[in-house]
Amino acid sequence: MADIINLRSARKARARAEKDAAASANRQLFGQTREEKRAVRDEQERVARLLDGAKRTPERD
């Protein structure tokens, strides 16, 4: 037979897990020093420039 579960506690556990995941992401984002934020931003800009430089332009007749 299947195990009987309490749906209310399962819902609360899922909500708690989602809150924990969001909190972890916020700690990672907002817990950085100014230098770390600058390094991440510089890396993102470097990757964007690299991708923009590699784009092909359509040939016009």
PDB file with one MODEL, atoms N, CA, C and O in Angstrom:
MODEL        1
ATOM      1  N   MET A   1       0.818  -1.191   0.000  1.00  0.00           N
ATOM      2  CA  MET A   1       0.000   0.000   0.000  1.00  0.00           C
ATOM      3  C   MET A   1       0.861   1.253   0.000  1.00  0.00           C
ATOM      4  O   MET A   1       2.025   1.215   0.397  1.00  0.00           O
ATOM      5  N   ALA A   2       0.297   2.340  -0.437  1.00  0.00           N
ATOM      6  CA  ALA A   2       1.014   3.612  -0.496  1.00  0.00           C
ATOM      7  C   ALA A   2       1.084   4.233   0.893  1.00  0.00           C
ATOM      8  O   ALA A   2       0.222   4.008   1.742  1.00  0.00           O
ATOM      9  N   ASP A   3       2.126   5.012   1.097  1.00  0.00           N
ATOM     10  CA  ASP A   3       2.259   5.725   2.369  1.00  0.00           C
ATOM     11  C   ASP A   3       1.311   6.904   2.388  1.00  0.00           C
ATOM     12  O   ASP A   3       1.113   7.586   1.382  1.00  0.00           O
ATOM     13  N   ILE A   4       0.734   7.127   3.543  1.00  0.00           N
ATOM     14  CA  ILE A   4      -0.182   8.249   3.715  1.00  0.00           C
ATOM     15  C   ILE A   4       0.646   9.456   4.175  1.00  0.00           C
ATOM     16  O   ILE A   4       1.417   9.371   5.131  1.00  0.00           O
ATOM     17  N   ILE A   5       0.466  10.580   3.470  1.00  0.00           N
ATOM     18  CA  ILE A   5       1.192  11.787   3.851  1.00  0.00           C
ATOM     19  C   ILE A   5       0.208  12.903   4.147  1.00  0.00           C
ATOM     20  O   ILE A   5      -0.909  12.924   3.629  1.00  0.00           O
ATOM     21  N   ASN A   6       0.638  13.817   4.978  1.00  0.00           N
ATOM     22  CA  ASN A   6      -0.173  14.971   5.299  1.00  0.00           C
ATOM     23  C   ASN A   6       0.132  16.046   4.258  1.00  0.00           C
ATOM     24  O   ASN A   6       1.254  16.548   4.201  1.00  0.00           O
ATOM     25  N   LEU A   7      -0.843  16.400   3.445  1.00  0.00           N
ATOM     26  CA  LEU A   7      -0.623  17.351   2.362  1.00  0.00           C
ATOM     27  C   LEU A   7      -0.241  18.731   2.882  1.00  0.00           C
ATOM     28  O   LEU A   7       0.538  19.436   2.242  1.00  0.00           O
ATOM     29  N   ARG A   8      -0.774  19.119   4.020  1.00  0.00           N
ATOM     30  CA  ARG A   8      -0.453  20.419   4.570  1.00  0.00           C
ATOM     31  C   ARG A   8       1.036  20.500   4.927  1.00  0.00           C
ATOM     32  O   ARG A   8       1.697  21.494   4.624  1.00  0.00           O
ATOM     33  N   SER A   9       1.552  19.465   5.562  1.00  0.00           N
ATOM     34  CA  SER A   9       2.969  19.496   5.923  1.00  0.00           C
ATOM     35  C   SER A   9       3.851  19.373   4.688  1.00  0.00           C
ATOM     36  O   SER A   9       4.945  19.936   4.662  1.00  0.00           O
ATOM     37  N   ALA A  10       3.403  18.653   3.668  1.00  0.00           N
ATOM     38  CA  ALA A  10       4.178  18.550   2.427  1.00  0.00           C
ATOM     39  C   ALA A  10       4.234  19.910   1.731  1.00  0.00           C
ATOM     40  O   ALA A  10       5.278  20.292   1.202  1.00  0.00           O
ATOM     41  N   ARG A  11       3.120  20.639   1.728  1.00  0.00           N
ATOM     42  CA  ARG A  11       3.083  21.981   1.133  1.00  0.00           C
ATOM     43  C   ARG A  11       4.012  22.924   1.884  1.00  0.00           C
ATOM     44  O   ARG A  11       4.749  23.701   1.277  1.00  0.00           O
ATOM     45  N   LYS A  12       3.971  22.848   3.204  1.00  0.00           N
ATOM     46  CA  LYS A  12       4.826  23.712   4.015  1.00  0.00           C
ATOM     47  C   LYS A  12       6.296  23.377   3.802  1.00  0.00           C
ATOM     48  O   LYS A  12       7.134  24.277   3.749  1.00  0.00           O
ATOM     49  N   ALA A  13       6.616  22.105   3.681  1.00  0.00           N
ATOM     50  CA  ALA A  13       8.004  21.699   3.458  1.00  0.00           C
ATOM     51  C   ALA A  13       8.494  22.198   2.102  1.00  0.00           C
ATOM     52  O   ALA A  13       9.633  22.649   1.982  1.00  0.00           O
ATOM     53  N   ARG A  14       7.639  22.120   1.081  1.00  0.00           N
ATOM     54  CA  ARG A  14       8.021  22.611  -0.248  1.00  0.00           C
ATOM     55  C   ARG A  14       8.230  24.121  -0.219  1.00  0.00           C
ATOM     56  O   ARG A  14       9.183  24.624  -0.815  1.00  0.00           O
ATOM     57  N   ALA A  15       7.349  24.852   0.470  1.00  0.00           N
ATOM     58  CA  ALA A  15       7.482  26.304   0.569  1.00  0.00           C
ATOM     59  C   ALA A  15       8.763  26.662   1.319  1.00  0.00           C
ATOM     60  O   ALA A  15       9.455  27.611   0.949  1.00  0.00           O
ATOM     61  N   ARG A  16       9.079  25.913   2.363  1.00  0.00           N
ATOM     62  CA  ARG A  16      10.297  26.158   3.129  1.00  0.00           C
ATOM     63  C   ARG A  16      11.538  25.932   2.263  1.00  0.00           C
ATOM     64  O   ARG A  16      12.498  26.700   2.332  1.00  0.00           O
ATOM     65  N   ALA A  17      11.513  24.884   1.455  1.00  0.00           N
ATOM     66  CA  ALA A  17      12.645  24.591   0.568  1.00  0.00           C
ATOM     67  C   ALA A  17      12.818  25.706  -0.467  1.00  0.00           C
ATOM     68  O   ALA A  17      13.945  26.100  -0.767  1.00  0.00           O
ATOM     69  N   GLU A  18      11.714  26.214  -1.010  1.00  0.00           N
ATOM     70  CA  GLU A  18      11.795  27.306  -1.981  1.00  0.00           C
ATOM     71  C   GLU A  18      12.342  28.577  -1.331  1.00  0.00           C
ATOM     72  O   GLU A  18      13.138  29.291  -1.940  1.00  0.00           O
ATOM     73  N   LYS A  19      11.919  28.861  -0.098  1.00  0.00           N
ATOM     74  CA  LYS A  19      12.430  30.027   0.622  1.00  0.00           C
ATOM     75  C   LYS A  19      13.921  29.887   0.882  1.00  0.00           C
ATOM     76  O   LYS A  19      14.673  30.851   0.743  1.00  0.00           O
ATOM     77  N   ASP A  20      14.347  28.690   1.258  1.00  0.00           N
ATOM     78  CA  ASP A  20      15.767  28.452   1.521  1.00  0.00           C
ATOM     79  C   ASP A  20      16.589  28.645   0.258  1.00  0.00           C
ATOM     80  O   ASP A  20      17.687  29.198   0.316  1.00  0.00           O
ATOM     81  N   ALA A  21      16.078  28.198  -0.883  1.00  0.00           N
ATOM     82  CA  ALA A  21      16.802  28.366  -2.144  1.00  0.00           C
ATOM     83  C   ALA A  21      16.914  29.846  -2.501  1.00  0.00           C
ATOM     84  O   ALA A  21      17.976  30.302  -2.926  1.00  0.00           O
ATOM     85  N   ALA A  22      15.839  30.592  -2.334  1.00  0.00           N
ATOM     86  CA  ALA A  22      15.868  32.032  -2.624  1.00  0.00           C
ATOM     87  C   ALA A  22      16.816  32.751  -1.676  1.00  0.00           C
ATOM     88  O   ALA A  22      17.546  33.650  -2.092  1.00  0.00           O
ATOM     89  N   ALA A  23      16.809  32.366  -0.412  1.00  0.00           N
ATOM     90  CA  ALA A  23      17.695  32.995   0.568  1.00  0.00           C
ATOM     91  C   ALA A  23      19.149  32.711   0.228  1.00  0.00           C
ATOM     92  O   ALA A  23      20.008  33.581   0.377  1.00  0.00           O
ATOM     93  N   SER A  24      19.424  31.508  -0.223  1.00  0.00           N
ATOM     94  CA  SER A  24      20.795  31.154  -0.594  1.00  0.00           C
ATOM     95  C   SER A  24      21.266  31.991  -1.779  1.00  0.00           C
ATOM     96  O   SER A  24      22.402  32.466  -1.799  1.00  0.00           O
ATOM     97  N   ALA A  25      20.395  32.169  -2.758  1.00  0.00           N
ATOM     98  CA  ALA A  25      20.750  32.988  -3.921  1.00  0.00           C
ATOM     99  C   ALA A  25      20.986  34.435  -3.505  1.00  0.00           C
ATOM    100  O   ALA A  25      21.915  35.074  -3.999  1.00  0.00           O
ATOM    101  N   ASN A  26      20.166  34.957  -2.612  1.00  0.00           N
ATOM    102  CA  ASN A  26      20.334  36.331  -2.148  1.00  0.00           C
ATOM    103  C   ASN A  26      21.616  36.495  -1.341  1.00  0.00           C
ATOM    104  O   ASN A  26      22.300  37.511  -1.462  1.00  0.00           O
ATOM    105  N   ARG A  27      21.947  35.496  -0.515  1.00  0.00           N
ATOM    106  CA  ARG A  27      23.192  35.569   0.250  1.00  0.00           C
ATOM    107  C   ARG A  27      24.381  35.610  -0.689  1.00  0.00           C
ATOM    108  O   ARG A  27      25.343  36.340  -0.453  1.00  0.00           O
ATOM    109  N   GLN A  28      24.314  34.826  -1.754  1.00  0.00           N
ATOM    110  CA  GLN A  28      25.414  34.810  -2.707  1.00  0.00           C
ATOM    111  C   GLN A  28      25.509  36.139  -3.450  1.00  0.00           C
ATOM    112  O   GLN A  28      26.609  36.645  -3.672  1.00  0.00           O
ATOM    113  N   LEU A  29      24.371  36.707  -3.834  1.00  0.00           N
ATOM    114  CA  LEU A  29      24.359  37.944  -4.598  1.00  0.00           C
ATOM    115  C   LEU A  29      24.716  39.157  -3.739  1.00  0.00           C
ATOM    116  O   LEU A  29      25.559  39.962  -4.135  1.00  0.00           O
ATOM    117  N   PHE A  30      24.100  39.296  -2.593  1.00  0.00           N
ATOM    118  CA  PHE A  30      24.262  40.499  -1.790  1.00  0.00           C
ATOM    119  C   PHE A  30      25.375  40.384  -0.749  1.00  0.00           C
ATOM    120  O   PHE A  30      25.700  41.367  -0.083  1.00  0.00           O
ATOM    121  N   GLY A  31      25.949  39.217  -0.607  1.00  0.00           N
ATOM    122  CA  GLY A  31      27.007  39.031   0.375  1.00  0.00           C
ATOM    123  C   GLY A  31      28.392  39.208  -0.214  1.00  0.00           C
ATOM    124  O   GLY A  31      29.382  38.816   0.404  1.00  0.00           O
ATOM    125  N   GLN A  32      28.478  39.791  -1.396  1.00  0.00           N
ATOM    126  CA  GLN A  32      29.765  39.958  -2.061  1.00  0.00           C
ATOM    127  C   GLN A  32      30.385  41.303  -1.699  1.00  0.00           C
ATOM    128  O   GLN A  32      29.686  42.271  -1.399  1.00  0.00           O
ATOM    129  N   THR A  33      31.703  41.335  -1.736  1.00  0.00           N
ATOM    130  CA  THR A  33      32.393  42.599  -1.521  1.00  0.00           C
ATOM    131  C   THR A  33      32.333  43.415  -2.807  1.00  0.00           C
ATOM    132  O   THR A  33      31.943  42.902  -3.856  1.00  0.00           O
ATOM    133  N   ARG A  34      32.714  44.667  -2.723  1.00  0.00           N
ATOM    134  CA  ARG A  34      32.694  45.544  -3.895  1.00  0.00           C
ATOM    135  C   ARG A  34      33.614  45.004  -4.990  1.00  0.00           C
ATOM    136  O   ARG A  34      33.274  45.057  -6.172  1.00  0.00           O
ATOM    137  N   GLU A  35      34.775  44.486  -4.595  1.00  0.00           N
ATOM    138  CA  GLU A  35      35.721  43.958  -5.578  1.00  0.00           C
ATOM    139  C   GLU A  35      35.165  42.722  -6.267  1.00  0.00           C
ATOM    140  O   GLU A  35      35.349  42.548  -7.472  1.00  0.00           O
ATOM    141  N   GLU A  36      34.483  41.856  -5.511  1.00  0.00           N
ATOM    142  CA  GLU A  36      33.887  40.660  -6.114  1.00  0.00           C
ATOM    143  C   GLU A  36      32.799  41.045  -7.114  1.00  0.00           C
ATOM    144  O   GLU A  36      32.712  40.473  -8.201  1.00  0.00           O
ATOM    145  N   LYS A  37      31.967  42.023  -6.736  1.00  0.00           N
ATOM    146  CA  LYS A  37      30.912  42.477  -7.649  1.00  0.00           C
ATOM    147  C   LYS A  37      31.525  43.058  -8.916  1.00  0.00           C
ATOM    148  O   LYS A  37      31.042  42.798 -10.018  1.00  0.00           O
ATOM    149  N   ARG A  38      32.585  43.844  -8.763  1.00  0.00           N
ATOM    150  CA  ARG A  38      33.251  44.446  -9.916  1.00  0.00           C
ATOM    151  C   ARG A  38      33.855  43.368 -10.812  1.00  0.00           C
ATOM    152  O   ARG A  38      33.779  43.469 -12.036  1.00  0.00           O
ATOM    153  N   ALA A  39      34.451  42.342 -10.218  1.00  0.00           N
ATOM    154  CA  ALA A  39      35.053  41.263 -10.988  1.00  0.00           C
ATOM    155  C   ALA A  39      33.988  40.499 -11.780  1.00  0.00           C
ATOM    156  O   ALA A  39      34.204  40.148 -12.940  1.00  0.00           O
ATOM    157  N   VAL A  40      32.850  40.246 -11.153  1.00  0.00           N
ATOM    158  CA  VAL A  40      31.757  39.538 -11.841  1.00  0.00           C
ATOM    159  C   VAL A  40      31.234  40.389 -12.993  1.00  0.00           C
ATOM    160  O   VAL A  40      31.007  39.880 -14.091  1.00  0.00           O
ATOM    161  N   ARG A  41      31.041  41.688 -12.743  1.00  0.00           N
ATOM    162  CA  ARG A  41      30.538  42.582 -13.789  1.00  0.00           C
ATOM    163  C   ARG A  41      31.519  42.666 -14.949  1.00  0.00           C
ATOM    164  O   ARG A  41      31.115  42.628 -16.111  1.00  0.00           O
ATOM    165  N   ASP A  42      32.815  42.782 -14.636  1.00  0.00           N
ATOM    166  CA  ASP A  42      33.829  42.860 -15.689  1.00  0.00           C
ATOM    167  C   ASP A  42      33.867  41.583 -16.526  1.00  0.00           C
ATOM    168  O   ASP A  42      34.027  41.638 -17.745  1.00  0.00           O
ATOM    169  N   GLU A  43      33.720  40.442 -15.871  1.00  0.00           N
ATOM    170  CA  GLU A  43      33.719  39.167 -16.594  1.00  0.00           C
ATOM    171  C   GLU A  43      32.499  39.069 -17.516  1.00  0.00           C
ATOM    172  O   GLU A  43      32.613  38.607 -18.651  1.00  0.00           O
ATOM    173  N   GLN A  44      31.339  39.502 -17.029  1.00  0.00           N
ATOM    174  CA  GLN A  44      30.132  39.472 -17.856  1.00  0.00           C
ATOM    175  C   GLN A  44      30.284  40.403 -19.058  1.00  0.00           C
ATOM    176  O   GLN A  44      29.872  40.053 -20.164  1.00  0.00           O
ATOM    177  N   GLU A  45      30.864  41.571 -18.855  1.00  0.00           N
ATOM    178  CA  GLU A  45      31.070  42.506 -19.963  1.00  0.00           C
ATOM    179  C   GLU A  45      32.064  41.941 -20.971  1.00  0.00           C
ATOM    180  O   GLU A  45      31.888  42.113 -22.177  1.00  0.00           O
ATOM    181  N   ARG A  46      33.110  41.265 -20.486  1.00  0.00           N
ATOM    182  CA  ARG A  46      34.100  40.668 -21.376  1.00  0.00           C
ATOM    183  C   ARG A  46      33.461  39.584 -22.241  1.00  0.00           C
ATOM    184  O   ARG A  46      33.725  39.507 -23.441  1.00  0.00           O
ATOM    185  N   VAL A  47      32.626  38.755 -21.634  1.00  0.00           N
ATOM    186  CA  VAL A  47      31.952  37.693 -22.382  1.00  0.00           C
ATOM    187  C   VAL A  47      30.993  38.296 -23.405  1.00  0.00           C
ATOM    188  O   VAL A  47      30.899  37.802 -24.529  1.00  0.00           O
ATOM    189  N   ALA A  48      30.281  39.357 -23.029  1.00  0.00           N
ATOM    190  CA  ALA A  48      29.353  40.002 -23.951  1.00  0.00           C
ATOM    191  C   ALA A  48      30.106  40.588 -25.148  1.00  0.00           C
ATOM    192  O   ALA A  48      29.656  40.458 -26.286  1.00  0.00           O
ATOM    193  N   ARG A  49      31.256  41.233 -24.896  1.00  0.00           N
ATOM    194  CA  ARG A  49      32.050  41.781 -26.000  1.00  0.00           C
ATOM    195  C   ARG A  49      32.566  40.670 -26.905  1.00  0.00           C
ATOM    196  O   ARG A  49      32.584  40.815 -28.127  1.00  0.00           O
ATOM    197  N   LEU A  50      32.982  39.568 -26.305  1.00  0.00           N
ATOM    198  CA  LEU A  50      33.492  38.437 -27.079  1.00  0.00           C
ATOM    199  C   LEU A  50      32.400  37.871 -27.986  1.00  0.00           C
ATOM    200  O   LEU A  50      32.654  37.563 -29.151  1.00  0.00           O
ATOM    201  N   LEU A  51      31.201  37.737 -27.458  1.00  0.00           N
ATOM    202  CA  LEU A  51      30.101  37.196 -28.253  1.00  0.00           C
ATOM    203  C   LEU A  51      29.666  38.180 -29.337  1.00  0.00           C
ATOM    204  O   LEU A  51      29.363  37.772 -30.458  1.00  0.00           O
ATOM    205  N   ASP A  52      29.632  39.463 -29.012  1.00  0.00           N
ATOM    206  CA  ASP A  52      29.243  40.460 -30.006  1.00  0.00           C
ATOM    207  C   ASP A  52      30.264  40.517 -31.141  1.00  0.00           C
ATOM    208  O   ASP A  52      29.897  40.724 -32.297  1.00  0.00           O
ATOM    209  N   GLY A  53      31.520  40.337 -30.818  1.00  0.00           N
ATOM    210  CA  GLY A  53      32.552  40.362 -31.842  1.00  0.00           C
ATOM    211  C   GLY A  53      32.524  39.145 -32.748  1.00  0.00           C
ATOM    212  O   GLY A  53      33.036  39.195 -33.867  1.00  0.00           O
ATOM    213  N   ALA A  54      31.936  38.055 -32.283  1.00  0.00           N
ATOM    214  CA  ALA A  54      31.902  36.819 -33.061  1.00  0.00           C
ATOM    215  C   ALA A  54      30.625  36.690 -33.886  1.00  0.00           C
ATOM    216  O   ALA A  54      30.465  35.708 -34.611  1.00  0.00           O
ATOM    217  N   LYS A  55      29.721  37.650 -33.793  1.00  0.00           N
ATOM    218  CA  LYS A  55      28.462  37.559 -34.542  1.00  0.00           C
ATOM    219  C   LYS A  55      28.723  37.782 -36.025  1.00  0.00           C
ATOM    220  O   LYS A  55      29.554  38.600 -36.420  1.00  0.00           O
ATOM    221  N   ARG A  56      28.003  37.043 -36.810  1.00  0.00           N
ATOM    222  CA  ARG A  56      28.069  37.221 -38.261  1.00  0.00           C
ATOM    223  C   ARG A  56      27.000  38.209 -38.680  1.00  0.00           C
ATOM    224  O   ARG A  56      25.902  38.232 -38.124  1.00  0.00           O
ATOM    225  N   THR A  57      27.329  39.015 -39.658  1.00  0.00           N
ATOM    226  CA  THR A  57      26.324  39.934 -40.186  1.00  0.00           C
ATOM    227  C   THR A  57      25.837  39.369 -41.512  1.00  0.00           C
ATOM    228  O   THR A  57      26.639  38.837 -42.281  1.00  0.00           O
ATOM    229  N   PRO A  58      24.563  39.470 -41.794  1.00  0.00           N
ATOM    230  CA  PRO A  58      24.063  38.923 -43.065  1.00  0.00           C
ATOM    231  C   PRO A  58      24.608  39.715 -44.247  1.00  0.00           C
ATOM    232  O   PRO A  58      24.709  40.941 -44.194  1.00  0.00           O
ATOM    233  N   GLU A  59      24.954  39.007 -45.307  1.00  0.00           N
ATOM    234  CA  GLU A  59      25.476  39.670 -46.496  1.00  0.00           C
ATOM    235  C   GLU A  59      24.329  40.289 -47.292  1.00  0.00           C
ATOM    236  O   GLU A  59      23.280  39.672 -47.473  1.00  0.00           O
ATOM    237  N   ARG A  60      24.540  41.488 -47.752  1.00  0.00           N
ATOM    238  CA  ARG A  60      23.491  42.169 -48.538  1.00  0.00           C
ATOM    239  C   ARG A  60      23.883  42.114 -49.997  1.00  0.00           C
ATOM    240  O   ARG A  60      25.059  42.246 -50.334  1.00  0.00           O
ATOM    241  N   ASP A  61      22.916  41.923 -50.856  1.00  0.00           N
ATOM    242  CA  ASP A  61      23.168  41.853 -52.309  1.00  0.00           C
ATOM    243  C   ASP A  61      23.090  43.191 -52.963  1.00  0.00           C
ATOM    244  O   ASP A  61      23.277  43.298 -54.175  1.00  0.00           O
TER     245      ASP A  61
ENDMDL
END
